Amino acid sequence: MNRYLGALIILLVIGGGITMGGGLDRAVDLLSLIFVIGVGIGHAFGAKDGDNTVTRFGDGCVRGGWLGLLVGITLIAGTDYAAKMDFSTIMPALAVALLAPLYGYFLKIITMQLD
């Protein structure tokens, strides 16, 4: 029971922080979330006998978050906006790229709590 209460507290604190910091619409990007969850699921499928798949999923989400950030930065760097140093276009794209590690670590902490 305590671990579910702990997971709920984590959800409330992170959700509240995001809401008070500017709103949930700034912290939601479906492509980043799909990328992170996809890598997490793929990592969980690689579990050996005796490995906990929930733990493997959480570890995979963290790795997927960092891979998503690298993919996002690579895509940003390849644009004309980056060559022109147009920060009004680069910064929103960077904010979206930074969501992938946030999602990865968020899912990891939840899986740690529920494991």
C-alpha positions as YAML, in Angstrom:
chain: A
units: angstrom
residues:
- id: 1
  name: MET
  ca: [0.00, 0.00, 0.00]
- id: 2
  name: ASN
  ca: [2.85, 2.39, 0.83]
- id: 3
  name: ARG
  ca: [4.41, 2.03, -2.61]
- id: 4
  name: TYR
  ca: [1.15, 3.04, -4.30]
- id: 5
  name: LEU
  ca: [0.84, 6.01, -1.98]
- id: 6
  name: GLY
  ca: [4.44, 6.92, -2.79]
- id: 7
  name: ALA
  ca: [3.74, 6.67, -6.54]
- id: 8
  name: LEU
  ca: [0.68, 8.90, -6.11]
- id: 9
  name: ILE
  ca: [2.73, 11.50, -4.21]
- id: 10
  name: ILE
  ca: [5.37, 11.45, -6.97]
- id: 11
  name: LEU
  ca: [2.66, 11.93, -9.62]
- id: 12
  name: LEU
  ca: [1.10, 14.81, -7.71]
- id: 13
  name: VAL
  ca: [4.40, 16.61, -7.07]
- id: 14
  name: ILE
  ca: [5.63, 16.33, -10.65]
- id: 15
  name: GLY
  ca: [2.21, 17.13, -12.14]
- id: 16
  name: GLY
  ca: [1.79, 20.07, -9.78]
- id: 17
  name: GLY
  ca: [5.23, 21.42, -10.57]
- id: 18
  name: ILE
  ca: [4.59, 21.24, -14.30]
- id: 19
  name: THR
  ca: [1.12, 22.80, -13.95]
- id: 20
  name: MET
  ca: [2.37, 25.66, -11.79]
- id: 21
  name: GLY
  ca: [5.40, 26.19, -14.02]
- id: 22
  name: GLY
  ca: [3.46, 26.92, -17.15]
- id: 23
  name: GLY
  ca: [0.87, 24.27, -17.81]
- id: 24
  name: LEU
  ca: [0.61, 20.68, -18.90]
- id: 25
  name: ASP
  ca: [0.36, 21.64, -22.58]
- id: 26
  name: ARG
  ca: [4.05, 22.61, -22.53]
- id: 27
  name: ALA
  ca: [5.07, 19.26, -21.06]
- id: 28
  name: VAL
  ca: [3.19, 16.94, -23.40]
- id: 29
  name: ASP
  ca: [4.70, 15.68, -26.65]
- id: 30
  name: LEU
  ca: [3.26, 12.44, -27.96]
- id: 31
  name: LEU
  ca: [6.18, 11.59, -30.25]
- id: 32
  name: SER
  ca: [8.70, 11.90, -27.41]
- id: 33
  name: LEU
  ca: [6.52, 9.77, -25.16]
- id: 34
  name: ILE
  ca: [6.09, 7.08, -27.82]
- id: 35
  name: PHE
  ca: [9.85, 7.08, -28.45]
- id: 36
  name: VAL
  ca: [10.69, 6.62, -24.76]
- id: 37
  name: ILE
  ca: [8.04, 3.97, -24.14]
- id: 38
  name: GLY
  ca: [9.02, 2.12, -27.32]
- id: 39
  name: VAL
  ca: [12.67, 1.89, -26.26]
- id: 40
  name: GLY
  ca: [11.54, 0.88, -22.76]
- id: 41
  name: ILE
  ca: [9.37, -1.93, -24.10]
- id: 42
  name: GLY
  ca: [12.13, -3.12, -26.40]
- id: 43
  name: HIS
  ca: [14.55, -3.13, -23.48]
- id: 44
  name: ALA
  ca: [12.07, -5.05, -21.32]
- id: 45
  name: PHE
  ca: [11.75, -7.74, -24.01]
- id: 46
  name: GLY
  ca: [15.48, -8.33, -23.65]
- id: 47
  name: ALA
  ca: [15.10, -9.46, -20.04]
- id: 48
  name: LYS
  ca: [16.89, -12.69, -19.23]
- id: 49
  name: ASP
  ca: [15.59, -15.36, -16.89]
- id: 50
  name: GLY
  ca: [15.45, -13.95, -13.40]
- id: 51
  name: ASP
  ca: [15.48, -10.30, -14.55]
- id: 52
  name: ASN
  ca: [12.55, -8.16, -13.51]
- id: 53
  name: THR
  ca: [10.83, -6.84, -16.64]
- id: 54
  name: VAL
  ca: [9.46, -3.79, -14.81]
- id: 55
  name: THR
  ca: [12.98, -2.79, -13.80]
- id: 56
  name: ARG
  ca: [14.23, -3.43, -17.34]
- id: 57
  name: PHE
  ca: [11.39, -1.29, -18.71]
- id: 58
  name: GLY
  ca: [12.33, 1.59, -16.40]
- id: 59
  name: ASP
  ca: [16.01, 1.33, -17.33]
- id: 60
  name: GLY
  ca: [15.07, 1.26, -21.00]
- id: 61
  name: CYS
  ca: [12.94, 4.37, -20.58]
- id: 62
  name: VAL
  ca: [15.89, 6.30, -19.18]
- id: 63
  name: ARG
  ca: [18.07, 5.16, -22.07]
- id: 64
  name: GLY
  ca: [15.27, 5.97, -24.50]
- id: 65
  name: GLY
  ca: [14.99, 9.45, -23.02]
- id: 66
  name: TRP
  ca: [18.65, 10.17, -23.62]
- id: 67
  name: LEU
  ca: [18.48, 8.69, -27.11]
- id: 68
  name: GLY
  ca: [15.43, 10.85, -27.81]
- id: 69
  name: LEU
  ca: [17.31, 13.94, -26.69]
- id: 70
  name: LEU
  ca: [20.22, 13.09, -28.99]
- id: 71
  name: VAL
  ca: [17.86, 12.49, -31.92]
- id: 72
  name: GLY
  ca: [16.08, 15.78, -31.19]
- id: 73
  name: ILE
  ca: [19.30, 17.79, -30.99]
- id: 74
  name: THR
  ca: [20.56, 16.18, -34.18]
- id: 75
  name: LEU
  ca: [17.35, 17.09, -35.99]
- id: 76
  name: ILE
  ca: [17.51, 20.65, -34.64]
- id: 77
  name: ALA
  ca: [21.16, 21.06, -35.65]
- id: 78
  name: GLY
  ca: [20.35, 20.02, -39.20]
- id: 79
  name: THR
  ca: [17.88, 22.85, -39.81]
- id: 80
  name: ASP
  ca: [18.42, 26.22, -41.47]
- id: 81
  name: TYR
  ca: [17.20, 27.85, -38.25]
- id: 82
  name: ALA
  ca: [20.20, 26.47, -36.40]
- id: 83
  name: ALA
  ca: [22.57, 27.69, -39.10]
- id: 84
  name: LYS
  ca: [21.05, 31.17, -38.79]
- id: 85
  name: MET
  ca: [21.03, 30.93, -34.97]
- id: 86
  name: ASP
  ca: [17.32, 31.81, -34.87]
- id: 87
  name: PHE
  ca: [16.70, 31.21, -31.19]
- id: 88
  name: SER
  ca: [13.00, 32.00, -31.45]
- id: 89
  name: THR
  ca: [12.65, 28.76, -33.42]
- id: 90
  name: ILE
  ca: [15.45, 26.72, -31.85]
- id: 91
  name: MET
  ca: [14.39, 27.09, -28.21]
- id: 92
  name: PRO
  ca: [10.86, 25.65, -28.56]
- id: 93
  name: ALA
  ca: [12.31, 22.71, -30.49]
- id: 94
  name: LEU
  ca: [14.95, 22.22, -27.79]
- id: 95
  name: ALA
  ca: [12.24, 22.29, -25.12]
- id: 96
  name: VAL
  ca: [10.48, 19.43, -26.92]
- id: 97
  name: ALA
  ca: [13.76, 17.51, -27.22]
- id: 98
  name: LEU
  ca: [14.32, 17.88, -23.47]
- id: 99
  name: LEU
  ca: [10.97, 16.23, -22.75]
- id: 100
  name: ALA
  ca: [12.35, 12.80, -23.71]
- id: 101
  name: PRO
  ca: [14.77, 12.52, -20.72]
- id: 102
  name: LEU
  ca: [12.04, 13.95, -18.47]
- id: 103
  name: TYR
  ca: [9.66, 11.20, -19.58]
- id: 104
  name: GLY
  ca: [12.38, 8.57, -19.23]
- id: 105
  name: TYR
  ca: [13.28, 9.51, -15.68]
- id: 106
  name: PHE
  ca: [9.63, 9.96, -14.74]
- id: 107
  name: LEU
  ca: [8.79, 6.45, -15.90]
- id: 108
  name: LYS
  ca: [11.91, 5.08, -14.21]
- id: 109
  name: ILE
  ca: [10.99, 6.57, -10.82]
- id: 110
  name: ILE
  ca: [7.45, 5.24, -11.12]
- id: 111
  name: THR
  ca: [8.71, 1.74, -12.02]
- id: 112
  name: MET
  ca: [11.16, 1.88, -9.10]
- id: 113
  name: GLN
  ca: [8.31, 2.75, -6.78]
- id: 114
  name: LEU
  ca: [6.02, 0.00, -8.07]
- id: 115
  name: ASP
  ca: [8.73, -2.69, -8.27]
...
